[in-house]
Structures are given as C-alpha cells and as structure tokens.
Amino acid sequence: MSATFALPLGEREALAALRREAHPLTGDHRDYDALLALIGDARIVLLGEASHGTHEFYRERARITKRLIAEHGFTALAVEGDWPDAYRVNRYIRGAREDADAEEALRGFRRFPTWMWRNADVLDLIGWLRAHNDGLERNARRIGFYGLDLYSLGASMEAVIGYLDEQDPDAAARARARYECLQPYGAESTEYGRAVLLGVGEPCRRRVVEQLVELRRRAGDYLRRDGLAAEDEYFFAEQNAAVVANAEEYYRTMFGDQAGSWNLRDRHMADTLDQLLAHLDQHGGTARVVVWEHNSHIGDARATEMGARGELNIGQLMRERHGRDAVNVGFTTYTGTVTAASEWGGPAERKHVRPALGNSYEALLHATGIPAFLLCPLAAGDAGHALREPRLERAIGVIYRPQTERQSHWFAASIAQQYDALVHIDQTRAVEPLERTQSWELGEPPETYPTAL
C-alpha cells in the first residue's frame, strides 16, 4: 500500500479506478460473463495476444472461444495462419478421415514459426472442436477452422491446380502455365520479391490475376453439382487463388514499401474474413466468427503510432466495416517466459520476458497487484478514462530481442481506444511447441502436455 501512496496523484487515481473496475480471473466459469454480455449479438469477436508464444494467451482465448461456440452460437474460428494449412484442420474437425488425430491434422503448419499453431494449447483446442462437432445432431451446423493469412504462396498454387485437375484438366494446364513464373520461389517466397527488386526476376502479376479472374468467371461451370460440398470445394480453391494473387503483390513490394505491404496483408485478412462470413451465411443463417490474431493486427491501428505511419489493420477495418458487430479484445502481460526465435527462421527458444518498462500500460496494470483480470468495457468508467492517456505498449512477435527491448518491442498507443476489452495476466509462461528444440528444453521443464488428441 505504501508504494501506492508514493505514486503521483494521477497514477494513484488510475490505480484506484483499475482496482475498482477490474474483474479478477480466477478460473471460474463466470470469469468472462461481462465480456459475453458486451459481445451480445456481435458477429465478429477478435481475440488478440501480446506475443505469438505465450501459453496463457492461448488458454484464455480458448476458454472464451469455447463459451462463444457452446453458449452463443458462434460457428467458426479464423486465425492468423495460412488458408490451406488451416483448411486441413477444418476438414479434420468436421469429421474427415484423412488425418488420424489432431496432431496429424496440424502437420500442415510447416512454415516458420511452427509453434504458433503446432503447440499444446492449440492441440487441445482442436481435439475439443472435433469432439464438439462429433456430438452434434446429423444436420446441425458444424464449427469451422480457417486461416486468414497470405504467406502460403506455394501451397496455394498447388491447391488451385489440384482443384482444377479434378474439375477441368484444360484449365489446370492453363493454371500451371501461369503459375510457372512463380514456381522457382514457392519454397522461399521472399526470394521472389528480392529478385524483382534487383531486376533479375520477372514480375508475375498479370498471370496470377488472370488465373483468379478465370476461376471466378467459370464458377458457374464448377458449381453445377448441387450441394454444400461442391460450394466448399470451389470456395477453398477461389480463396487459394486470391492468396496467390495477393501474396505475389505482398512479396514483390515488401522490400520497397513496408507500410504498403503491411496494409496489403491486413486488407487481405479482412477481405478473407468478410468473404468467409458471406460464404457461411449461405448455409444455416447468420454466421458468427471468432478471430485469433496478434494485438498488432486486432487493436485498432488508428489508436497507435502505426496509424501515424499510414498503417492500418484488421481491427480497424472490422470496426469501419461492421461497427458494433465487431468486438476486439487485447491481451497483455508484465513478465514471464515466451516461446520465440532470436532471428527469422531460427529455432524456437524459451526466453525470459523482461519486466515491462516503467512508462507502459503493462507496468500500470502490474501495479494493481491483481494477478489476472478483465477490464470490460474498456472505454467506460474512470479506468477507461485513465487508459486513454498515451503510453507504451509491448508487442512480441515470433522474434524476441530483449537486448534491444525498447526499440524492437514497444510502441505508443491509447489502449482504451484500441480495444473494447482487455485481459491482463501479470506473469505468463512460454507456450509448449509440439516439436521441442534443445534451445527450448534448456529452460524450466513444462508443466502440462496436451490431453485432447
């Protein structure tokens, strides 16, 4: 208590408001009642994370997601992952027999960083989703699992060609010819952007757009077979063709226009989400989707220094397009451990997260002394007023560089304007990869292992 009185008046008032308005998270089933009341009839709930490698973020998002599905009729989970990799999981949880269990269904996520989706928490969730779907009546609407990202250049080209091989061999031959331009870069897509930038590679823009246009123009021919299965197959192929078109532009521009390539990626994710909603709406009424992405994507960019740089994100776009039908929830932590790499493409390591900087939201939330809590609605009350004041906020992606902590992982924001609700868990631990490297094992031994296979 004495530490509180040592704080400046404004900080003391902010802390008092936070303590008064926080909903402690104890593990009780009612922990998120206030959040579910805020969500109400909203169609889109975006759940963030301050890092891509924190167990508690995955665990709490799973708790919220299960309640939204079981109690509030949500019909899909969309993640910051690649479309073809997630669609393999989608087929598994809907009862397909190609994969024997959840671990095998997740093997499509081979691209760095594999631990983002091939981890113990996601494995448990996929097992729960499959069991949930298996327990439904035969004609009931089943939960889907989808990826919104655009990194899967090679896999998406293969998926388009595979679909056309089944439907229209002549069109498949044309697709192969168009995609031949990109084939040398399928395994390492960034090399395409570098080659175009250096003038040693041919831009492939016209060809990939032609392929997308032809696929859409001939949709009627491919949908002559009635039924949901045919529509799903076509939708899967069309989205893969869109991934190829947008990925080509993303990789071609990423070295010369960072803000532009960031915006292209988030617009792609927002457009994919809207197209997914429209597709699901056609079968079983109004769809409702939970989205799992990093805070940097789901927290409204207009309330951060990203906006000042001309960057937008999916959280901003969903608010602009859907208003109150979209609710976004941020997640923060003060210290602990995290699964991350030291460089792009590097092995997963279990790293210590340094205590938050003193002039940050995380430090203020830590000072409440509450181990884990929900602020909801975030913008309301005295706490919301205090959290509108700009402060630093931390973002750890797949790489964590504590030696350059301030420059690499902190940005200015107004957190009460970024999110509709906020979950703070003061001390957190690293998510457990399914493939544990020596660098990861050197840390403290893991406490849990997945139970739902």
Backbone torsions as a table, in degrees:
resi	resn	phi	psi	omega
1	MET	NA	-34.1	-178.5
2	SER	-64.1	-32.8	178.5
3	ALA	-63.5	-33.9	179.0
4	THR	-64.3	-42.9	-178.3
5	PHE	-69.2	-19.0	178.6
6	ALA	-79.2	-11.4	-178.1
7	LEU	-77.5	154.8	172.1
8	PRO	-58.7	158.3	-175.4
9	LEU	-54.4	-46.1	-178.1
10	GLY	-61.6	-38.1	179.3
11	GLU	-69.6	-39.1	178.5
12	ARG	-62.4	-42.5	179.3
13	GLU	-65.7	-39.9	178.7
14	ALA	-63.6	-44.6	179.6
15	LEU	-63.2	-42.7	178.8
16	ALA	-59.8	-42.3	179.3
17	ALA	-65.5	-43.2	179.5
18	LEU	-61.4	-46.0	179.9
19	ARG	-63.5	-35.3	-177.5
20	ARG	-72.6	-35.7	-170.9
21	GLU	-102.7	-6.5	-179.1
22	ALA	-71.2	143.4	171.8
23	HIS	-102.5	103.1	-179.5
24	PRO	-59.5	141.4	176.8
25	LEU	-100.6	116.1	-173.8
26	THR	-115.9	-3.0	-173.2
27	GLY	95.0	-3.3	179.2
28	ASP	-71.8	150.1	-179.5
29	HIS	-59.3	-26.4	-176.9
30	ARG	-87.6	4.7	-176.2
31	ASP	-50.1	-40.5	-172.0
32	TYR	-106.8	21.2	177.8
33	ASP	-57.4	-41.3	-178.8
34	ALA	-65.0	-38.0	179.0
35	LEU	-67.7	-43.6	179.4
36	LEU	-63.8	-34.3	176.0
37	ALA	-66.7	-39.5	177.5
38	LEU	-64.4	-41.3	-179.0
39	ILE	-63.3	-43.6	177.5
40	GLY	53.2	-121.5	-177.9
41	ASP	-96.3	10.8	-179.4
42	ALA	-56.6	144.6	-177.3
43	ARG	-90.1	-23.9	-172.4
44	ILE	-127.8	123.7	175.3
45	VAL	-121.4	117.3	-178.4
46	LEU	-102.2	118.8	-178.5
47	LEU	-108.8	122.2	-173.4
48	GLY	-94.2	-163.6	176.1
49	GLU	-169.3	141.6	178.1
50	ALA	-85.1	-8.5	173.5
51	SER	-149.0	162.6	175.6
52	HIS	-90.3	8.8	-173.1
53	GLY	-140.7	36.9	-176.4
54	THR	-116.7	120.2	-177.2
55	HIS	-55.0	-48.2	-174.4
56	GLU	-63.2	-33.6	177.6
57	PHE	-62.8	-47.3	177.5
58	TYR	-62.0	-44.7	-177.4
59	ARG	-61.9	-46.7	-177.5
60	GLU	-71.4	-35.8	175.4
61	ARG	-63.5	-37.8	178.0
62	ALA	-65.0	-40.8	178.3
63	ARG	-60.3	-45.3	179.5
64	ILE	-65.0	-45.3	-177.1
65	THR	-61.5	-43.8	179.8
66	LYS	-61.0	-40.2	178.6
67	ARG	-68.0	-40.2	179.2
68	LEU	-62.9	-36.9	178.7
69	ILE	-73.4	-51.1	-171.7
70	ALA	-74.0	-32.9	-172.6
71	GLU	-110.1	-19.9	-171.5
72	HIS	-127.9	11.8	169.4
73	GLY	74.5	21.7	175.5
74	PHE	-69.8	144.6	-166.8
75	THR	-117.1	-6.0	-177.4
76	ALA	-158.3	153.2	171.0
77	LEU	-118.7	124.5	178.5
78	ALA	-116.9	134.2	-170.3
79	VAL	-127.3	164.3	175.1
80	GLU	-77.2	65.0	-179.5
81	GLY	-141.9	171.8	-174.6
82	ASP	-79.1	144.7	-174.7
83	TRP	-56.9	-52.3	-177.1
84	PRO	-68.0	-35.5	179.7
85	ASP	-65.5	-44.5	179.8
86	ALA	-68.6	-33.5	-178.2
87	TYR	-66.9	-28.5	173.5
88	ARG	-63.0	-42.9	175.8
89	VAL	-64.4	-40.5	178.4
90	ASN	-56.1	-45.2	-179.9
91	ARG	-64.0	-39.6	-179.2
92	TYR	-64.7	-48.9	-175.7
93	ILE	-70.1	-16.9	176.8
94	ARG	-92.7	5.7	171.3
95	GLY	105.9	2.0	178.1
96	ALA	-64.5	152.8	-172.7
97	ARG	-107.4	9.3	-179.6
98	GLU	-63.8	-34.8	-179.9
99	ASP	-110.1	138.4	-174.5
100	ALA	-76.1	-29.6	-176.9
101	ASP	-156.1	-179.8	-175.5
102	ALA	-64.6	-37.7	-179.6
103	GLU	-62.1	-42.6	179.4
104	GLU	-67.2	-38.1	179.3
105	ALA	-63.3	-29.0	-179.7
106	LEU	-83.2	-2.0	-176.8
107	ARG	-70.4	-12.0	174.8
108	GLY	-65.4	-24.0	-179.8
109	PHE	-80.8	78.7	-177.7
110	ARG	-99.5	-18.5	-176.2
111	ARG	-76.4	143.4	174.0
112	PHE	-56.6	134.5	0.0
113	PRO	-95.6	115.4	-174.5
114	THR	-62.6	-29.6	-175.7
115	TRP	-68.4	-14.5	179.1
116	MET	-59.1	-38.2	-178.5
117	TRP	-121.6	-23.2	174.7
118	ARG	-93.5	74.0	178.1
119	ASN	-139.5	169.5	-173.1
120	ALA	-62.2	-39.3	-177.2
121	ASP	-68.3	-42.9	178.6
122	VAL	-67.3	-38.0	177.5
123	LEU	-58.0	-45.5	176.7
124	ASP	-61.2	-42.7	-178.9
125	LEU	-64.7	-41.8	179.9
126	ILE	-63.1	-39.1	175.2
127	GLY	-61.3	-39.8	178.5
128	TRP	-66.6	-42.6	-179.9
129	LEU	-62.7	-41.3	178.1
130	ARG	-64.1	-45.4	179.8
131	ALA	-63.2	-39.2	178.0
132	HIS	-61.4	-48.3	-179.8
133	ASN	-64.0	-40.2	-179.8
134	ASP	-62.6	-27.7	-178.0
135	GLY	-85.8	-2.5	-178.8
136	LEU	-81.7	158.4	173.3
137	GLU	-61.9	157.9	-172.1
138	ARG	-55.2	-42.9	-175.6
139	ASN	-96.7	7.5	-179.7
140	ALA	-72.4	155.3	-180.0
141	ARG	-74.9	123.9	-176.3
142	ARG	-93.5	151.2	-179.9
143	ILE	-72.1	141.4	176.6
144	GLY	-113.1	162.6	-179.6
145	PHE	-133.7	123.3	-171.0
146	TYR	-137.6	152.2	176.7
147	GLY	-106.9	140.2	-176.3
148	LEU	-104.5	-8.5	-168.1
149	ASP	-86.6	176.5	-172.0
150	LEU	-127.2	18.9	-176.4
151	TYR	-80.2	-9.8	-169.1
152	SER	-87.4	54.9	-175.5
153	LEU	-56.5	-55.8	-176.7
154	GLY	-65.0	-47.0	-178.2
155	ALA	-64.7	-36.0	-179.8
156	SER	-71.4	-36.7	174.5
157	MET	-60.8	-45.2	179.1
158	GLU	-60.6	-39.4	-178.2
159	ALA	-67.2	-40.5	178.1
160	VAL	-62.5	-47.0	-179.5
161	ILE	-64.3	-41.0	178.7
162	GLY	-60.5	-41.7	178.0
163	TYR	-63.8	-45.6	-177.6
164	LEU	-70.4	-30.1	174.3
165	ASP	-56.6	-36.8	-179.6
166	GLU	-77.7	-36.7	-171.0
167	GLN	-94.8	-37.1	-168.4
168	ASP	-160.3	86.9	-176.1
169	PRO	-56.1	-34.5	178.3
170	ASP	-65.9	-42.0	176.7
171	ALA	-65.2	-34.1	177.3
172	ALA	-63.3	-39.4	178.2
173	ALA	-64.1	-40.3	177.5
174	ARG	-65.2	-38.7	178.5
175	ALA	-64.0	-42.2	177.5
176	ARG	-59.0	-43.3	-178.9
177	ALA	-64.3	-41.4	-179.7
178	ARG	-68.3	-41.8	-176.5
179	TYR	-78.6	-9.5	-180.0
180	GLU	-57.0	-32.0	179.3
181	CYS	-57.9	-33.6	-176.2
182	LEU	-98.8	-9.5	-174.3
183	GLN	-55.9	-38.1	-179.5
184	PRO	-62.5	-16.6	-174.1
185	TYR	-112.1	7.7	-175.7
186	GLY	-58.5	-36.9	-177.0
187	ALA	-82.8	-25.9	-179.1
188	GLU	-138.6	83.2	-168.5
189	SER	-66.2	-28.8	-179.8
190	THR	-62.2	-25.0	179.5
191	GLU	-66.1	-27.1	176.1
192	TYR	-63.6	-48.6	178.6
193	GLY	-60.1	-40.8	-179.7
194	ARG	-66.2	-40.3	-179.4
195	ALA	-64.9	-41.4	178.9
196	VAL	-66.6	-41.9	-179.9
197	LEU	-60.6	-39.7	-178.1
198	LEU	-84.5	-4.6	178.3
199	GLY	78.5	15.5	-179.1
200	VAL	-104.5	-0.1	178.1
201	GLY	-128.2	155.0	-178.1
202	GLU	-90.0	128.6	173.5
203	PRO	-62.3	137.2	-174.2
204	CYS	-109.6	15.2	-171.0
205	ARG	-57.1	-51.4	-174.4
206	ARG	-59.5	-39.6	-175.3
207	ARG	-68.8	-43.2	-177.1
208	VAL	-71.6	-32.4	176.8
209	VAL	-69.8	-40.0	176.6
210	GLU	-57.5	-39.9	-179.0
211	GLN	-66.7	-42.8	178.7
212	LEU	-63.3	-43.3	-178.9
213	VAL	-63.8	-43.6	-179.5
214	GLU	-64.0	-41.8	-179.8
215	LEU	-61.3	-42.7	179.2
216	ARG	-69.2	-37.2	-179.3
217	ARG	-65.2	-30.8	-175.8
218	ARG	-100.8	15.2	-178.3
219	ALA	-55.8	-40.8	-179.0
220	GLY	-58.5	-39.5	178.6
221	ASP	-64.6	-39.2	-175.2
222	TYR	-79.4	-14.4	-177.1
223	LEU	-106.1	18.4	179.2
224	ARG	-63.6	-33.9	174.4
225	ARG	-70.1	126.4	179.8
226	ASP	-74.7	159.9	171.3
227	GLY	114.6	159.2	-177.4
228	LEU	-65.8	-35.5	-177.2
229	ALA	-59.8	-44.3	-179.7
230	ALA	-65.4	-41.2	179.3
231	GLU	-65.5	-40.9	178.4
232	ASP	-62.7	-43.0	-179.6
233	GLU	-63.2	-43.8	178.8
234	TYR	-65.6	-44.1	-179.7
235	PHE	-59.3	-42.3	177.7
236	PHE	-59.2	-45.3	-179.5
237	ALA	-67.3	-43.7	-179.7
238	GLU	-61.1	-42.8	179.1
239	GLN	-65.7	-35.3	175.9
240	ASN	-65.6	-38.2	176.7
241	ALA	-65.1	-37.8	176.1
242	ALA	-66.3	-38.2	175.9
243	VAL	-59.2	-46.2	-179.3
244	VAL	-60.0	-45.9	-178.7
245	ALA	-62.7	-45.4	-178.7
246	ASN	-75.1	-34.3	177.6
247	ALA	-65.7	-38.7	177.7
248	GLU	-57.6	-46.9	-179.6
249	GLU	-68.1	-38.8	-179.8
250	TYR	-60.7	-51.8	-177.6
251	TYR	-69.0	-30.4	179.9
252	ARG	-70.2	-28.8	-174.7
253	THR	-105.5	-7.8	-169.0
254	MET	-63.5	-29.3	-178.1
255	PHE	-84.9	-22.1	-176.4
256	GLY	-106.3	-16.1	-175.6
257	ASP	-147.2	83.4	-174.8
258	GLN	-64.5	-44.5	179.2
259	ALA	-63.9	-41.7	-179.9
260	GLY	-64.0	-41.5	-180.0
261	SER	-70.8	-36.9	174.1
262	TRP	-59.2	-47.2	-178.5
263	ASN	-64.2	-38.3	178.9
264	LEU	-62.2	-43.6	-179.7
265	ARG	-63.0	-47.1	-177.8
266	ASP	-70.7	-33.2	173.9
267	ARG	-64.2	-40.1	177.4
268	HIS	-59.3	-45.2	-179.7
269	MET	-64.7	-40.5	178.4
270	ALA	-66.2	-42.8	179.3
271	ASP	-65.1	-40.8	178.7
272	THR	-62.1	-41.0	178.0
273	LEU	-62.6	-44.0	178.8
274	ASP	-64.4	-40.7	178.6
275	GLN	-66.9	-35.5	176.6
276	LEU	-64.5	-45.0	177.3
277	LEU	-58.0	-45.2	-179.5
278	ALA	-63.2	-41.2	179.2
279	HIS	-63.6	-46.0	-178.4
280	LEU	-69.4	-30.6	179.0
281	ASP	-60.9	-27.4	-177.1
282	GLN	-71.3	-13.4	-174.7
283	HIS	-132.3	98.8	174.6
284	GLY	96.8	14.1	176.4
285	GLY	89.9	-164.5	-172.9
286	THR	-63.8	123.9	179.8
287	ALA	-85.2	151.9	174.9
288	ARG	-132.5	132.4	-170.0
289	VAL	-127.9	135.6	169.3
290	VAL	-96.3	136.9	-179.6
291	VAL	-118.8	131.4	174.4
292	TRP	-111.7	114.5	175.2
293	GLU	-147.6	171.8	178.0
294	HIS	-67.7	151.5	176.4
295	ASN	-51.0	-36.6	-176.6
296	SER	-64.5	-19.4	176.9
297	HIS	-96.0	-37.3	-173.1
298	ILE	-96.3	-18.1	175.0
299	GLY	-80.1	124.0	-173.5
300	ASP	-47.3	115.6	-175.7
301	ALA	-61.7	-24.4	-178.3
302	ARG	-66.7	-17.2	-179.6
303	ALA	-98.6	14.7	-178.0
304	THR	-134.4	173.1	176.9
305	GLU	-69.4	-14.2	173.0
306	MET	-56.9	-45.0	-179.0
307	GLY	-60.3	-37.2	179.0
308	ALA	-65.8	-24.9	177.8
309	ARG	-87.1	1.3	-179.3
310	GLY	87.3	15.2	-179.6
311	GLU	-97.2	145.7	174.6
312	LEU	-121.4	178.4	176.1
313	ASN	-154.2	176.1	-175.2
314	ILE	-65.5	-33.2	177.9
315	GLY	-62.8	-43.7	176.4
316	GLN	-63.1	-46.8	-176.6
317	LEU	-64.6	-37.7	178.6
318	MET	-66.8	-39.4	176.3
319	ARG	-64.1	-42.6	-179.1
320	GLU	-66.2	-38.7	-175.3
321	ARG	-85.6	-30.7	-170.1
322	HIS	-122.5	-6.2	177.5
323	GLY	56.9	-128.4	-176.6
324	ARG	-74.4	-4.7	174.9
325	ASP	-75.2	-6.4	177.5
326	ALA	-119.2	129.7	178.0
327	VAL	-124.7	127.4	179.0
328	ASN	-117.9	141.5	-172.4
329	VAL	-125.8	121.4	177.5
330	GLY	-92.1	158.1	178.7
331	PHE	-131.9	132.8	-179.5
332	THR	-133.1	161.9	175.2
333	THR	-146.7	158.8	-179.0
334	TYR	-96.5	-44.3	-177.6
335	THR	-161.9	176.2	178.2
336	GLY	141.6	-139.9	175.4
337	THR	-128.2	161.5	-178.5
338	VAL	-147.7	145.8	170.7
339	THR	-87.9	120.1	-177.9
340	ALA	-160.6	165.9	175.4
341	ALA	-102.1	165.2	176.2
342	SER	-91.7	-18.3	177.8
343	GLU	-153.8	161.5	-177.8
344	TRP	-61.4	128.9	-179.5
345	GLY	85.6	-1.8	-177.5
346	GLY	-78.5	170.2	-179.1
347	PRO	-71.4	156.9	175.9
348	ALA	-68.7	132.0	176.5
349	GLU	-124.9	151.8	172.3
350	ARG	-97.3	109.4	-171.8
351	LYS	-112.0	148.9	174.1
352	HIS	-80.5	132.1	176.9
353	VAL	-89.8	121.6	-179.1
354	ARG	-64.3	147.3	174.0
355	PRO	-54.3	145.6	-174.6
356	ALA	-61.5	152.3	176.7
357	LEU	-65.0	150.7	-172.0
358	GLY	-63.6	-29.1	-177.4
359	ASN	-100.1	36.3	-175.9
360	SER	-115.3	162.4	172.4
361	TYR	-61.0	-40.8	-177.1
362	GLU	-61.3	-37.7	178.1
363	ALA	-67.2	-39.3	178.4
364	LEU	-65.7	-43.3	179.5
365	LEU	-66.4	-37.2	176.2
366	HIS	-61.1	-38.1	-176.4
367	ALA	-66.7	-13.4	176.1
368	THR	-65.9	-25.2	-177.1
369	GLY	78.7	4.3	179.6
370	ILE	-92.7	123.0	-173.9
371	PRO	-61.5	-38.3	-179.1
372	ALA	-154.9	133.5	-177.9
373	PHE	-157.9	162.3	177.5
374	LEU	-113.2	135.3	170.7
375	LEU	-110.5	115.2	-172.3
376	CYS	-160.2	124.9	-5.8
377	PRO	-74.0	144.0	-170.1
378	LEU	-68.6	-38.3	-173.3
379	ALA	-81.5	-9.0	-175.4
380	ALA	-87.9	161.1	171.5
381	GLY	71.5	-175.5	-178.6
382	ASP	-68.4	-34.8	178.5
383	ALA	-62.9	-44.1	178.5
384	GLY	-61.5	-39.8	177.7
385	HIS	-61.8	-43.0	180.0
386	ALA	-65.5	-34.1	-176.4
387	LEU	-86.3	3.5	171.3
388	ARG	-81.0	-22.2	179.6
389	GLU	-64.5	128.9	-178.5
390	PRO	-60.7	134.8	174.3
391	ARG	-144.3	178.3	174.1
392	LEU	-81.2	149.2	176.5
393	GLU	-137.0	143.4	-175.1
394	ARG	-96.4	144.0	174.8
395	ALA	-136.9	117.7	174.4
396	ILE	-113.4	120.0	178.7
397	GLY	-89.9	-131.6	177.5
398	VAL	-87.7	-10.3	176.8
399	ILE	-117.1	134.6	175.7
400	TYR	-125.6	122.4	-179.4
401	ARG	-121.1	83.8	-178.2
402	PRO	-63.3	-23.2	179.7
403	GLN	-69.4	-20.4	174.8
404	THR	-124.1	44.3	-172.5
405	GLU	-49.9	-53.4	-174.3
406	ARG	-64.4	-46.5	-176.5
407	GLN	-72.1	-35.2	-171.1
408	SER	-88.4	-26.0	-165.8
409	HIS	-133.7	10.6	-178.8
410	TRP	-127.1	142.0	178.2
411	PHE	-143.7	158.6	180.0
412	ALA	-85.9	143.2	-178.3
413	ALA	-159.3	165.3	165.7
414	SER	-112.5	98.2	-167.1
415	ILE	-66.4	-30.8	179.7
416	ALA	-70.5	-18.9	176.0
417	GLN	-95.2	-19.1	177.2
418	GLN	-70.5	-44.6	-168.5
419	TYR	-124.5	158.9	172.5
420	ASP	-87.8	-25.4	177.9
421	ALA	-150.7	160.0	-176.1
422	LEU	-139.4	133.9	173.3
423	VAL	-110.2	124.3	176.3
424	HIS	-117.3	125.9	175.1
425	ILE	-121.4	112.6	-164.4
426	ASP	-65.3	-45.3	179.7
427	GLN	-123.6	128.0	-173.3
428	THR	-129.8	167.8	178.9
429	ARG	-130.7	164.1	-174.1
430	ALA	-67.6	140.5	173.2
431	VAL	-67.0	149.4	-175.0
432	GLU	-95.4	111.0	177.6
433	PRO	-66.8	150.0	173.9
434	LEU	-71.6	-29.6	172.4
435	GLU	-106.8	107.8	-174.4
436	ARG	-96.6	119.2	178.8
437	THR	-81.1	165.3	176.8
438	GLN	-61.0	-37.7	179.0
439	SER	-61.4	-34.6	179.2
440	TRP	-76.3	-42.2	-176.2
441	GLU	-65.6	-23.6	-177.3
442	LEU	-64.0	-19.1	177.8
443	GLY	-76.4	-169.7	178.4
444	GLU	-63.1	148.2	-176.4
445	PRO	-65.6	145.1	179.8
446	PRO	-65.6	151.7	-176.9
447	GLU	-93.1	-25.0	-175.2
448	THR	-135.5	165.2	170.3
449	TYR	-142.8	153.5	-172.4
450	PRO	-60.9	146.0	-179.5
451	THR	-110.2	-28.0	-176.5
452	ALA	-97.7	104.1	-179.7
453	LEU	-102.6	NA	NA
